[in-house]
Amino acid sequence: MKIHTAAIIRILTSLLAIIVLLTVSDHLTAQEAEPLESDLALTVWQLGDGSIEFNIEISAEDASDNYYEVSGALVNLSQVIGDSVQLVAQTVTNSAGKASLIIPPEKTFEVDTEGFVYFLLSYDGDEQFRECEAEAGFKRVFIDVEIDEDEDSSKSLYVTAHFIDSEGNEQPLHDEELLFYVKRLYSWLPIGDIWMEEGEGYFDFPLDIPGDDNGGLTVAIRLEDSENFASAKQIISLNWGIPVDYSEKEIQRTLWSNYAPVWMIIALIFVLAGVWINFFLAIFKIFRMSKSKE
C-alpha cells in the first residue's frame, strides 16, 4: 500500500512540473513575440460643401490567418509639402478599427506644381502591432447640380464640375464619368451615369423610382476612384419619386398569413374541445368500470 502511495505522489509531482514548465514556456513565448504587421486602408471623399472626408481602417493578421481589428489606435493626418510633413489632425480608431476625419471647407492646403495636394496618414504602432501608413494625392474638385424641370414633365439634372489648378484657378472637369445613385434602405441604387465634357453634362432622371410618402428621394452624384481626383460626391434631395405610403396597415386574416381567419380559429377550438371531452369521458368510464368491479 505504501508503494502505491509513493508512486502516485511521484506521478502527481511529475505532472505538476510539466504544467509549470508549459506555463512558463507560453509566457516567455508571448513576451518574445514580435508585433504583428498592420495595414491602414484609406478611402478619401471630396464632399459637395468643399470638405474632405478620410475614412480609415486599421487591421492586422498573424501567421495563422487570424484577423485583428486595431482599436484605440492614434492616427495622424499630415500634409506632405515637398520634404516636410505638417500635422493637420488626429483621430482614434473605434472598437472595429475604424475612424473618420472630416476636414472643413475653410481649411486650405498648399498644392504642388501640378495642382495636387498630398496627405500622409500614419499609425506609430505599439507592443502588439507594427506601425503603418497610407498616402493620398489628388486635385481639389467640386461638383454642383441644378434642377431642370420641363413643361412636358421630363426632369433632368444639369451637372457642372471644376477642379483647382496649380495657380488656384478653376478649370472645367473633362473626360471623367459621374455616377448617379438613389438612397435605398440599406444601400445606394445606381440609376445611371454621364460623361463630363468641358465641365458640364445633363442627366435625364428616371420617373419610376419609389420615394417616401411625399415622393422624396436622396440622390448622390459621385466621381469614383479617379486617378487625379480620388473620389468626390454631391448629395441632393428631390421630390421626383413615386409617393409610397409606408405606414402600418391592418393585416388581412388569410390562410397563407400568420393571422388565420376567425372561422378557422373557432373550428379548431371546437375540434380540440371535442377531442378533450372524449378523452375525459373515456377516463371517467374506465374509472366507473373499476368501481363497479369492486
N, C-alpha and C positions, 0 to 999 in steps of 0.2 A: 504493500500500500504506500509505503514511503517512497519507493522508487517511482511509482506512477505520479505522485505529487511533485517530486523533483523534476520529472520530465515535463510535466505540464507547466511548471514555473519557467523552465528553460525555453519552452516554445513561446510562451507569452512574452518573455523578455526579448526574444529574437524578433517577434512581430512588432513590438513597441519600438525597437531600434530601427527596423525597416521603415516604419511610419515616420519617425523623426527624420531619418535621412531623406526620404522623399519630400517631406515638407520643407526642409532646409534647401534642398536642390531646387524645388519650384520657386522658392523665394529668391534665391540667388539668380536663377534664370530670368525672373521678372525684373530684377534690378539691372541685369546686364543687357536686357532687350533694348534695341535701338528704337528711336521714334519712327513711326510709320510715315511713309511718303504720303503727302496730302496733295489735293488738287483743288484749284479755285476755278469754278465755272462762272463765266460772266456774260450777262446779257445787257445791252445798252439800248435804251429807247429815248429818242428826242421827242418830247411831248409838244402838243399844239400850242401851249402857252409859253413856249421857249425854255422850259425847264428840262433837265436831263435826269433820267432815272437809271440807276445802276442796280441790277438785280444780281445778287451774289449767292453762291452755294459752295461750301467747302466740305469735302468728303475725303475719306481715306479707305484704303483696302490693304489687308495683310496678305501674307503668303498663302493663307488658306482660303482666299477669296471672301473673307468676311468684310462686310461693308460697314463703315462707321460714318456717322454724321457729326461733324466737328462743331459742337455747340460752345457758346461763350467765347468765340474767337474774336479778337480785336482786329478789325480790318481797316487799313489806312488807304484813303483815296488821295492820290497826289497827281499834280500836273507835271508832265515832263517838258521842260523847256531847254532844248539843247542838251548840255551835260548836267544841268541842275534839276532837282526834284523839289517841288513845293507842295507841302501838305495842304489839302483842301478841306477834308472832312474825315470823320471816323465813325464807325458803327460796329456793333457786336452781333454775331450770329445767334439765332434763336435755338430752341431745342432740336429743330430739324436741320441745323447747319446752314440756315438761310438768313439773308439780311437784304435790306433795300435802302438805297441812298437816293434822295432827290435833291438835286442842286437847283436852287431857284433861278428864275429867268434873269433877275437883275445881276447875277454873278457873271462877270466877263472873263474870258480866257485869251491868252496870247496865242496866236497861230503862227505856223511856220511859213516858209516862202511859197508853199503850195496851198495854203489855206487850211491845213489840218491842225487839229488840236489833239494832243496826246495825253492819255491818263495811265497811271500805274496803280493797280490795286494789289496790296500785299498783306500777307499774314506772317508774323515773325515766328510762329511755331511755339511749342512748349516741350515738356518732357515726354509727351505721348505722341505728338505729331510734328513733322518737319515743317519748315517754312515753305510757303508757296506764293505765287503771284500771277497776275494776268495783266495784259496791256490792251488798250483800246485806242485807236486813232481814227478820227473821222472829221468831215467838214460839217459845219453847222447848217442845218436845213430846216425850212419852215413850210408847213402845209396850211393853206387856207381854203375854205369851202363857202360857196354861195349857193343859195337855193333858187332854182329856176322852175316856176310852175307856168305852163302854157294854158291858153284858153281851151285847148282840145283835151284837157285833163291829163296830158302827159306830164311827167315830173322828171326832172334831171338835176344833177349837181354839177356846178361849174367849179372845178378844182384848179387852183393855182399853187405853185410851189417854187421856191427860190432857195439858193444857198449863198453863203458869205464867202467871198474870195479872200485872197491874202491881203488885199488892200482895204478890206472891210466893206466892200461894195456888194450889193445884191445882184446875183446872176440867176437867170431862169434855169430851172431844172429841166434837163432833157435826157432822152434815152434811158428813162427809168420807168419801171412798172409800179403802179399803185394798185393795191388790192382793197376790195370793199367787203366789209363784214357787218352782220347784224347780230346783236347780242341775243342769245337764247338763254335758257335757264342755267345750263351748266357749261356752255362753251360759246364760241363765236361761229356763226354760219356764214361761209363765203358766198357772196352773191354776184361777184363779177370783178372786172379789172379794167384799167385803161393804161395806155402807153403815153407817157408825158412827152410832148413835143413843144419846145420853146416855152416851157414853164406853165402850160395850161392844158386842160382837157375836160371833156364832158362825159358824164356817166348817166345813162338812162336808167332810172331807178325802177325796179320791178314793183308792180302794184298788187301782188298776190301774196304778200308776206303777212302772217298773223301778228298783230300787235297786242297792246294791252286793251282795257275796256274802252279807251279813247282812241285806239289806233296808234298809240305812241310806240316809237322804235328808237333804240340806241344804235347808232351806226359808227363804225370805225373805218377810217381811211388810213391804210398802212403802206409804208415803204419798208420792205423787209430784207434784211441781210445784204444791204448794198455794200459793195467794195469801198466806196468813197464816203458813204453817209451813215454806215451802221444801219440802225432801224429807227424809223420815225412814225408817229401816228397822230392823227387828229380825230377826236371823238365828238360827235354832234347828236342832237336829239331831233327827231322828225315825227310828225303825226300822219305818215303816209301808209301805215299798216292797216290791215283789216281789223276792225274792233272785235275783240273776243271777250266774252263775259266769263271770268274765272271764279266767280262766286260759287259757293257750295249750293248745290241743288238737291231737292229731295230724291233719294234713291228709290227707283221703282222696285216693287217686290216681284221678282220673276224667278222662274225655275233655275236659270243659269247664273243668278247672282247670289251674294251672301245673305240676302234677305228673301226668305221664302214667302210665298203667298199665304194669306191668312187662312184660306180654306185648307191648305196642306198642313198647317200647324194644328188646326182643330182636328183634322182627320188623324194625324199622328197621335194626338192626345187620346182620342177615343180608342185607337188600336192598342196603345200601350196600357190604357186603363183596362181594356178587355183582357189582355194577357195577364196583368197582375191580379185581376179579380178571379180569373180561372185558377191561377196559381194558389191564391189563398183559399179558394173553395176546395181545391184538392187536398190541401193540408188539413183543412177543417174536417173533411170527410174521413181522412185517414185517422185523425185524432178520435173522432166519434166511433169509428170501427174498432179501434184499440180499446176504447172504454166499454163498448158493448160486449167484447170478448171476455172482459174481466167479470 
